[in-house]
Amino acid sequence: MTYTLVADGSADKILVPILTWSLRQYTSDPISEQWADFSRIPRQRDLVSRLRTALDLYPCDVLFIHRDAEAQPHSWRRNEIDHALRDFPIIYVPVVPVRMSEAWLLLYESPIRAAAGNPNGKDDLGLPHVSSIEAIADPKKVLHSALVAASGLNLRRRSKFPVQQRVHLIPNHIEDYQRLHSLPAFQRLQDDIRSALRALVDRW
């Protein structure tokens, strides 16, 4: 089975390991993952154009469409995706974290420390409790601050710390995303993945 992820931006590539792990919970079929890289093609004017281009360049069995909820209701983003794909004969799954995808990594203190290059550090990272994860206004800022704190570097060296690069290393240190099941947005994603896999079996 091949899937393609269409995301809001390059930073959201961190969702690929989460999606692959999720799929493996429900199917034993081999999984091939693709991230739709729009950096080398002309900017697409709207979501429909982005999706059409993604399907042309990255054909797949299941299409994952990421849209951060940010200030919009979760249902609004899902409706936006449904509307954009109404004329596409493709099985698809909306991926709509509350606020931003970085929120889902805030539950993983040890991987954050490892990605920061200081796995045995003891500095407080200021990570939120799981119950408040989906209420954080700017998860990206919180995650970046946690990585910098985890590095253990002094103030002078912190200014050169490649925080954007280190964010992408966090999933390398996560083997199990089970704890994300406590988040309603992640639960909805799992339900949608199961539905997509059933539809895929019916189509085959």
C-alpha positions as CSV (number, residue, x, y, z in Angstrom):
1,M,0.0,0.0,0.0
2,T,1.3,3.4,-0.9
3,Y,0.2,6.6,0.7
4,T,1.0,10.3,0.1
5,L,0.9,13.1,2.6
6,V,0.0,16.5,1.4
7,A,0.9,18.9,4.3
8,D,0.7,22.6,5.0
9,G,4.5,23.0,5.0
10,S,7.9,21.2,5.1
11,A,7.9,21.3,8.9
12,D,4.9,19.0,8.9
13,K,6.9,16.1,7.4
14,I,7.2,15.0,11.0
15,L,3.7,13.5,10.5
16,V,5.0,10.8,8.2
17,P,6.4,8.5,10.9
18,I,3.1,9.0,12.9
19,L,1.0,8.0,9.9
20,T,3.1,5.0,9.1
21,W,3.0,3.8,12.7
22,S,-0.8,4.3,12.7
23,L,-1.3,2.3,9.5
24,R,0.8,-0.6,10.9
25,Q,-1.5,-0.9,13.8
26,Y,-4.3,-2.0,11.4
27,T,-2.7,-3.7,8.4
28,S,0.1,-6.1,7.8
29,D,0.5,-5.1,4.2
30,P,3.8,-3.4,3.2
31,I,3.6,0.3,3.4
32,S,5.3,2.8,1.1
33,E,5.2,6.4,2.2
34,Q,5.5,9.6,0.1
35,W,5.6,13.2,1.2
36,A,4.4,15.6,-1.5
37,D,7.3,18.1,-1.9
38,F,6.0,21.3,-3.4
39,S,9.3,23.2,-2.9
40,R,10.5,22.7,-6.5
41,I,7.2,23.4,-8.4
42,P,5.3,26.6,-8.9
43,R,3.2,27.7,-6.0
44,Q,-0.3,26.2,-6.2
45,R,-3.1,28.8,-6.0
46,D,-5.5,26.7,-3.8
47,L,-6.0,23.4,-2.0
48,V,-7.7,21.8,-5.0
49,S,-4.7,22.6,-7.2
50,R,-2.3,21.3,-4.6
51,L,-4.2,18.0,-4.3
52,R,-4.4,17.6,-8.1
53,T,-0.7,18.2,-8.4
54,A,0.1,15.8,-5.6
55,L,-1.9,13.0,-7.1
56,D,-0.2,13.6,-10.5
57,L,3.3,13.6,-9.1
58,Y,2.8,11.1,-6.2
59,P,0.1,8.6,-7.2
60,C,-1.1,6.5,-4.2
61,D,-3.7,4.2,-2.8
62,V,-4.5,6.5,0.2
63,L,-4.1,10.3,0.3
64,F,-3.5,12.0,3.7
65,I,-4.3,15.7,3.7
66,H,-2.9,17.7,6.6
67,R,-4.5,21.0,7.7
68,D,-3.7,22.5,11.0
69,A,-6.9,23.5,12.8
70,E,-5.2,26.7,14.2
71,A,-8.0,29.2,15.0
72,Q,-10.6,27.2,13.0
73,P,-12.9,24.5,14.4
74,H,-11.8,21.0,13.6
75,S,-15.0,20.4,11.7
76,W,-14.4,23.4,9.5
77,R,-11.1,22.1,8.4
78,R,-12.5,18.6,7.7
79,N,-15.3,20.1,5.6
80,E,-12.7,22.1,3.7
81,I,-10.9,18.9,2.8
82,D,-14.1,17.1,1.9
83,H,-15.2,19.9,-0.4
84,A,-11.8,20.1,-2.1
85,L,-11.8,16.3,-2.8
86,R,-15.4,16.0,-3.9
87,D,-14.5,15.3,-7.5
88,F,-11.4,13.1,-6.9
89,P,-11.9,9.3,-7.0
90,I,-9.3,8.8,-4.2
91,I,-9.5,7.3,-0.7
92,Y,-8.4,10.0,1.6
93,V,-7.8,10.7,5.3
94,P,-8.0,14.2,6.9
95,V,-5.1,14.9,9.3
96,V,-6.2,17.8,11.5
97,P,-4.2,18.3,14.7
98,V,-5.6,21.0,17.0
99,R,-3.5,24.1,16.5
100,M,-0.4,22.6,14.9
101,S,1.2,19.2,14.2
102,E,4.1,20.0,16.6
103,A,1.6,19.6,19.5
104,W,1.7,15.8,19.0
105,L,5.5,15.7,19.8
106,L,5.1,17.6,23.1
107,L,4.2,14.3,24.8
108,Y,7.7,12.8,24.3
109,E,10.2,14.2,26.7
110,S,12.9,11.6,26.2
111,P,12.9,11.8,22.4
112,I,13.0,15.6,22.7
113,R,16.1,15.4,24.9
114,A,17.7,12.9,22.5
115,A,17.0,15.0,19.4
116,A,18.5,18.0,21.2
117,G,21.7,15.9,21.6
118,N,21.6,15.8,25.4
119,P,19.6,12.6,26.3
120,N,20.7,12.6,29.9
121,G,19.9,16.3,30.6
122,K,17.9,17.2,33.6
123,D,16.9,20.8,32.8
124,D,13.1,21.5,33.0
125,L,11.7,21.6,29.5
126,G,8.5,23.4,30.4
127,L,6.4,20.7,28.7
128,P,2.6,20.9,29.2
129,H,0.5,18.2,30.8
130,V,-1.3,16.0,28.3
131,S,-4.7,17.5,29.3
132,S,-3.7,20.9,28.1
133,I,-1.9,19.9,24.9
134,E,-4.7,20.8,22.5
135,A,-5.3,24.2,24.2
136,I,-1.8,25.5,23.6
137,A,-2.0,28.5,21.3
138,D,1.5,28.0,19.7
139,P,2.8,24.4,20.1
140,K,5.6,25.1,17.7
141,K,7.0,27.8,20.0
142,V,6.7,25.5,23.0
143,L,8.4,22.6,21.2
144,H,11.3,24.9,20.0
145,S,11.8,26.2,23.5
146,A,11.8,22.7,24.9
147,L,14.5,21.6,22.4
148,V,16.6,24.6,23.2
149,A,16.3,24.0,26.9
150,A,17.0,20.2,26.4
151,S,20.2,21.0,24.6
152,G,21.8,22.3,27.9
153,L,23.8,24.9,25.9
154,N,24.7,28.2,27.4
155,L,23.1,31.4,26.1
156,R,25.8,32.2,23.5
157,R,25.7,28.7,22.0
158,R,21.9,28.5,22.0
159,S,21.7,31.3,19.4
160,K,23.3,28.9,16.9
161,F,21.3,25.8,17.9
162,P,19.6,24.4,14.7
163,V,16.2,24.0,16.3
164,Q,14.3,23.5,13.1
165,Q,16.5,20.6,12.1
166,R,16.3,19.0,15.5
167,V,12.5,19.0,15.4
168,H,12.7,16.5,12.5
169,L,15.0,14.2,14.6
170,I,12.4,13.7,17.3
171,P,10.4,11.0,15.5
172,N,13.7,9.0,15.1
173,H,13.6,8.4,18.8
174,I,9.9,7.4,19.1
175,E,8.9,3.8,18.5
176,D,5.4,3.9,19.8
177,Y,2.8,6.7,19.4
178,Q,0.2,5.0,21.7
179,R,0.1,7.8,24.2
180,L,-1.4,10.1,21.5
181,H,-4.6,8.2,21.8
182,S,-5.5,10.4,24.8
183,L,-5.9,13.3,22.3
184,P,-9.3,13.6,20.6
185,A,-7.8,14.8,17.3
186,F,-5.6,11.7,17.2
187,Q,-8.5,9.5,18.0
188,R,-10.4,10.9,15.1
189,L,-7.4,10.3,12.9
190,Q,-7.3,6.6,13.9
191,D,-11.0,6.2,13.2
192,D,-10.5,7.8,9.7
193,I,-7.5,5.5,9.0
194,R,-9.5,2.4,9.8
195,S,-12.4,3.6,7.6
196,A,-9.9,4.3,4.8
197,L,-8.4,0.8,5.0
198,R,-11.8,-0.8,4.9
199,A,-12.7,1.2,1.8
200,L,-9.3,0.2,0.3
201,V,-10.1,-3.5,0.9
202,D,-13.5,-3.1,-0.7
203,R,-12.0,-1.4,-3.7
204,W,-9.4,-4.2,-4.2
